[in-house]
Amino acid sequence: MKYAKERVVFGRPIGQNQGMSFPLAEAHMRLEAAALMIAQAARLIDAGEPCGPEAAMAKYLAADAGFRTADQAVQTHGGFGYAREYHVERYFREARLPRIAPISQELILAYLAHNVLRLPRSY
């Protein structure tokens, strides 16, 4: 993964502050976990094997990771997170859509609960 040049704030690298580094580390873990699930679903698709649960989990995890990462970016930028010139507000807006379309996260959870965990239908 290619990382951006580290910025300096208050005379030291911004990543030296736990308030900055911890959310970035968490976002990195979530995005990497989603990428692994996407790769698993893709392997099954390429092999011609059933992949419904894996595809559903990949979509859920990727949408969640993207949204949480964009949300943290807005939080980190504070009021500037809404300013169009920083593009963070656009990333946040765009990261919201995969959580609801083409299928909502709640429907993915219902599908997994019923078809993978074999729990009774909740709908």
PAPA-42366 format. One line per 3 residues: their letters; for each residue x, y, z of N, C-alpha, C. Coordinates in pm, 1 decimal. Each point is the difference from the previous one (the first is absolute). Example, Ala and Ser with C-alpha at 12.3 -4.5 7.8 and 13.67 -1.06 7.14 Angstrom:
<rs>
as) 1319.0:-569.0:780.0:-89.0:119.0:0.0:90.0:120.0:0.0 ~ -35.0:105.0:-72.0:82.0:119.0:6.0:-77.0:109.0:73.0
</rs>
This chain:
<rs>
mky) 84.8:-117.9:0.0:-84.8:117.9:0.0:88.9:123.6:0.0 ~ -37.0:97.7:-81.1:75.9:124.4:-7.9:-58.0:100.2:99.2 ~ 85.1:58.9:78.8:-44.6:94.5:101.9:40.6:141.3:-38.8
ake) -84.3:93.8:39.0:27.2:140.6:-27.8:116.2:48.3:86.2 ~ 66.9:102.7:-48.6:107.2:61.3:78.7:-59.9:53.5:129.3 ~ 67.1:-28.4:107.9:-52.1:39.5:130.8:5.0:151.0:17.6
rvv) -109.5:53.4:48.6:-12.4:143.2:26.0:56.3:34.1:137.1 ~ 42.1:123.2:15.3:53.5:47.7:126.6:-98.1:101.5:57.6 ~ -39.0:-20.8:126.4:-85.4:94.5:71.2:60.8:24.1:136.9
fgr) -5.8:120.4:43.8:56.0:38.0:130.6:144.7:-45.8:14.0 ~ 75.0:3.7:-111.6:142.5:-30.4:2.2:36.9:-146.9:5.8 ~ -96.6:-90.5:-18.7:32.0:-143.3:-0.6:-92.2:-72.8:-97.6
pig) 40.4:-119.3:-43.7:-84.1:-73.7:-95.8:-139.1:-25.5:58.1 ~ -102.3:18.3:-82.0:-137.5:-15.4:47.7:-25.4:-141.7:50.2 ~ 64.7:-99.2:-59.9:-18.0:-138.3:41.2:57.2:-32.6:136.2
qnq) 76.0:91.7:56.4:56.5:-20.6:133.3:-107.1:17.9:107.1 ~ -111.1:58.2:-36.3:-111.3:21.6:92.4:-93.9:-120.3:-5.1 ~ -24.3:-62.7:115.7:-87.2:-116.7:2.9:-140.8:33.1:-49.4
gms) -41.6:120.5:23.1:-131.7:41.9:-47.5:-11.1:-5.1:-151.3 ~ 111.7:4.8:-68.9:3.3:-12.1:-145.4:38.3:-141.3:-43.6 ~ 98.2:-56.7:65.4:52.2:-129.3:-45.4:-94.4:-115.7:29.7
fpl) -68.5:0.9:112.5:-89.3:-111.6:32.9:-116.9:-10.5:-98.2 ~ -70.7:109.7:-31.0:-108.8:-11.7:-98.3:51.0:-42.7:-138.2 ~ 118.7:46.4:-38.1:55.6:-42.6:-128.9:32.8:-148.8:0.5
aea) 55.1:-48.5:110.5:31.7:-142.5:11.1:-127.5:-83.8:-3.6 ~ -103.3:46.8:69.4:-127.0:-73.2:0.1:-61.7:-3.1:-140.0 ~ 2.6:113.0:-68.9:-52.6:5.4:-136.2:77.3:-94.8:-91.3
hmr) 130.5:-2.1:15.7:83.6:-89.6:-80.6:-40.0:-146.3:23.1 ~ -19.0:-38.5:126.2:-39.3:-138.2:29.8:-134.9:-34.7:-60.7 ~ -96.0:88.9:11.2:-133.7:-25.7:-54.7:4.6:-14.5:-152.1
lea) 75.2:88.4:-64.7:10.4:-6.6:-146.4:72.1:-126.5:-45.0 ~ 104.4:-40.0:71.3:72.7:-122.9:-34.4:-87.7:-123.5:20.4 ~ -78.0:-3.4:107.4:-90.1:-112.9:24.7:-105.1:-10.1:-110.7
aal) -53.5:113.5:-40.8:-97.2:0.6:-108.8:64.5:-49.3:-130.0 ~ 122.4:42.2:-26.2:69.5:-44.0:-121.3:20.9:-151.3:-0.5 ~ 30.7:-56.1:115.4:16.6:-146.0:8.8:-131.9:-72.0:-29.0
mia) -109.7:49.7:50.8:-129.7:-63.2:-25.5:-39.0:13.9:-147.0 ~ 31.0:114.1:-59.6:-26.2:19.7:-143.1:80.5:-100.5:-81.4 ~ 126.9:-18.5:36.4:85.4:-95.7:-71.7:-54.5:-142.1:13.8
qaa) -49.5:-35.3:118.5:-57.3:-133.6:21.1:-122.1:-20.3:-89.2 ~ -88.7:98.2:-4.3:-119.0:-9.6:-84.5:40.8:-9.5:-147.2 ~ 97.8:78.3:-40.6:45.8:-2.8:-139.2:59.4:-136.0:-35.9
rli) 76.3:-59.9:91.6:56.5:-133.3:-25.8:-111.3:-102.6:-23.8 ~ -104.4:7.3:81.6:-110.9:-92.6:-17.0:-72.3:22.1:-132.3 ~ -21.4:125.7:-35.6:-64.5:31.9:-127.8:83.9:-53.4:-115.2
dag) 129.8:25.7:3.6:89.6:-47.4:-106.5:1.4:-151.5:-11.1 ~ -16.7:-68.7:112.2:0.4:-146.9:1.0:-137.0:-56.7:-36.1 ~ -98.9:87.1:-20.9:-134.2:-45.0:-33.7:-73.9:-62.0:116.9
epc) 41.3:31.7:121.3:-61.9:-54.7:119.5:-101.7:98.4:58.2 ~ -94.8:-49.9:79.0:-96.0:88.7:65.8:73.0:99.6:90.8 ~ -46.5:122.3:-0.4:69.8:103.0:79.1:-94.8:102.5:59.9
gpe) -127.3:-34.6:13.9:-97.0:95.9:53.4:39.6:59.3:134.1 ~ 29.1:-84.0:99.3:37.5:57.1:130.4:128.0:82.8:-6.6 ~ 99.1:-48.3:-73.2:126.4:73.9:-9.2:-17.9:133.8:-71.1
aam) -80.2:1.1:-107.0:-25.9:125.7:-71.0:-76.5:97.1:88.7 ~ -97.0:-51.3:74.6:-77.0:85.6:90.1:89.5:58.5:109.0 ~ 85.4:-85.4:58.9:89.7:49.0:104.2:99.9:100.0:-56.1
aky) 48.7:-24.2:-121.5:94.9:93.3:-62.3:-65.0:136.6:-20.6 ~ -123.2:1.3:-49.6:-70.3:125.6:-23.0:-23.5:73.9:131.6 ~ -43.2:-74.1:101.1:-26.0:60.8:129.9:128.1:59.6:59.1
laa) 105.7:-80.2:4.6:125.0:45.4:61.3:62.5:116.7:-75.5 ~ -4.3:-4.8:-133.2:57.5:108.9:-79.5:-78.7:129.6:18.9 ~ -132.7:-10.3:-1.9:-83.1:119.5:20.1:21.9:58.1:138.8
dag) 7.4:-87.2:99.6:20.4:45.4:137.2:137.6:63.8:17.7 ~ 102.7:-64.6:-53.6:136.3:54.1:12.5:12.5:135.2:-69.8 ~ -56.4:10.1:-119.4:6.4:126.2:-72.7:-71.8:112.1:72.6
frt) -119.6:-30.8:51.9:-76.2:102.6:70.6:69.2:42.9:128.7 ~ 45.7:-96.1:78.9:66.6:34.5:126.1:127.3:80.4:-24.1 ~ 71.2:-35.0:-105.5:122.2:73.4:-32.8:-33.0:143.2:-41.9
adq) -101.1:15.8:-84.2:-40.1:134.9:-42.1:-53.6:80.1:117.6 ~ -75.8:-64.5:87.3:-52.0:67.2:118.7:114.6:49.0:89.1 ~ 100.8:-82.7:17.7:115.2:40.0:80.8:76.0:114.6:-66.6
avq) 5.1:0.3:-132.7:66.3:109.9:-70.6:-72.2:132.4:25.1 ~ -134.5:-3.9:-2.0:-76.9:121.0:30.3:27.4:43.3:143.0 ~ -0.7:-94.1:92.6:25.2:30.7:140.6:138.8:60.4:18.1
thg) 97.6:-57.0:-66.0:138.1:47.2:10.5:14.5:142.1:-53.9 ~ -69.0:28.7:-108.3:8.5:133.2:-61.1:-85.0:103.6:73.0 ~ -87.3:-46.1:88.5:-85.6:93.9:71.7:-91.5:73.4:-95.6
gfg) -16.6:128.8:20.5:-86.5:80.8:-85.9:42.5:-0.8:-145.4 ~ 129.4:-16.9:-25.0:47.0:-4.1:-138.4:-43.4:-128.6:-70.4 ~ -45.9:-98.6:77.2:-49.4:-123.7:-59.3:-121.9:21.3:-87.2
yar) -70.8:111.2:20.2:-115.9:33.3:-82.5:34.1:94.7:-113.8 ~ 120.8:52.5:-2.4:38.9:95.2:-103.6:30.0:-73.5:-130.6 ~ -61.0:43.0:-106.8:15.3:-68.4:-128.5:143.4:-1.2:-51.8
eyh) 77.7:100.3:33.6:136.9:6.2:-53.8:91.9:-108.8:54.2 ~ -40.0:-66.9:107.7:81.6:-107.7:55.5:-44.7:-138.3:-46.2 ~ -108.3:-10.1:-71.5:-53.3:-123.8:-57.0:-46.0:-102.0:103.6
ver) 22.9:24.7:127.3:-38.6:-97.1:102.1:-151.5:-14.8:3.9 ~ -72.3:108.9:-17.0:-145.7:-8.2:3.3:-52.0:-85.7:-114.2 ~ 63.6:4.0:-115.5:-41.3:-82.6:-113.6:27.1:-147.4:29.6
yfr) 115.4:-30.3:56.3:31.9:-138.5:35.0:-102.4:-54.0:100.0 ~ -36.0:82.6:95.8:-97.8:-41.3:99.8:-135.4:-26.6:-65.6 ~ -41.0:91.2:-86.3:-127.6:-14.1:-70.3:-0.5:-126.3:-85.9
ear) 109.0:-21.9:-73.2:8.9:-116.1:-89.0:13.6:-130.7:77.9 ~ 57.8:3.9:118.2:18.1:-121.3:79.5:-131.5:-45.9:62.9 ~ -98.0:85.4:3.1:-129.5:-36.7:59.2:-80.7:-91.2:-90.9
lpr) 7.9:21.2:-129.3:-84.0:-73.2:-95.3:19.3:-151.5:4.1 ~ 121.9:-53.8:3.6:13.4:-146.6:1.3:-61.1:-68.0:122.3 ~ -29.1:74.8:103.7:-63.6:-59.8:117.8:-148.3:-28.0:-22.6
iap) -59.7:64.5:-100.5:-143.2:-17.9:-23.9:-34.1:-52.8:-139.0 ~ 91.7:6.1:-94.3:-31.1:-41.6:-136.6:110.8:-90.4:-54.7 ~ -27.2:-94.4:-80.9:-133.2:-39.3:-46.3:-79.8:-80.2:102.0
isq) 63.3:-37.5:108.8:-69.6:-71.1:106.7:51.1:54.7:133.1 ~ -91.0:17.5:94.2:38.6:61.5:127.1:77.5:-98.2:87.8 ~ 72.3:56.4:94.8:76.2:-83.3:92.6:-94.1:-85.2:86.1
eli) -116.8:51.5:29.7:-95.5:-76.5:80.4:-47.3:-125.2:-73.2 ~ -20.9:11.2:-131.8:-40.1:-117.4:-76.8:114.0:-101.8:-9.7 ~ 122.7:47.9:-5.7:114.9:-91.5:0.2:4.3:-75.2:132.1
lay) -20.2:70.6:110.1:-0.4:-65.7:130.5:-112.4:-102.4:9.4 ~ -117.9:32.9:-50.3:-112.7:-93.3:2.7:32.2:-123.8:-84.4 ~ 61.7:20.7:-116.3:38.4:-111.4:-87.8:100.6:-90.9:69.3
lah) 102.2:57.1:59.3:102.4:-79.4:66.8:-56.5:-72.3:122.3 ~ -81.8:68.2:77.1:-58.5:-61.5:118.6:-83.6:-122.3:-37.7 ~ -77.9:13.1:-106.0:-88.7:-109.5:-39.5:73.5:-109.7:-77.7
nvl) 81.2:38.3:-97.7:60.2:-97.7:-91.0:133.6:-56.7:46.3 ~ 72.9:71.8:79.4:130.3:-49.0:46.4:-10.4:-52.1:143.3 ~ -59.4:80.7:86.5:-11.4:-39.0:140.4:-121.5:-87.8:26.7
rlp) -88.9:-12.0:-101.3:-120.1:-83.5:9.6:-93.9:43.2:112.2 ~ -6.5:130.6:22.3:-92.3:54.8:99.2:-136.5:19.4:-65.6 ~ -105.7:3.8:78.9:-133.2:22.8:-58.8:-5.9:136.4:-67.8
rsy) -81.9:7.6:-101.1:-19.4:128.2:-70.5:-52.1:105.4:95.2 ~ 50.2:120.2:-19.2:-46.1:111.8:83.8:-93.5:91.1:-77.4 ~ -31.2:-37.9:-120.5:-85.9:84.2:-83.9:-110.7:-83.1:-61.1
</rs>
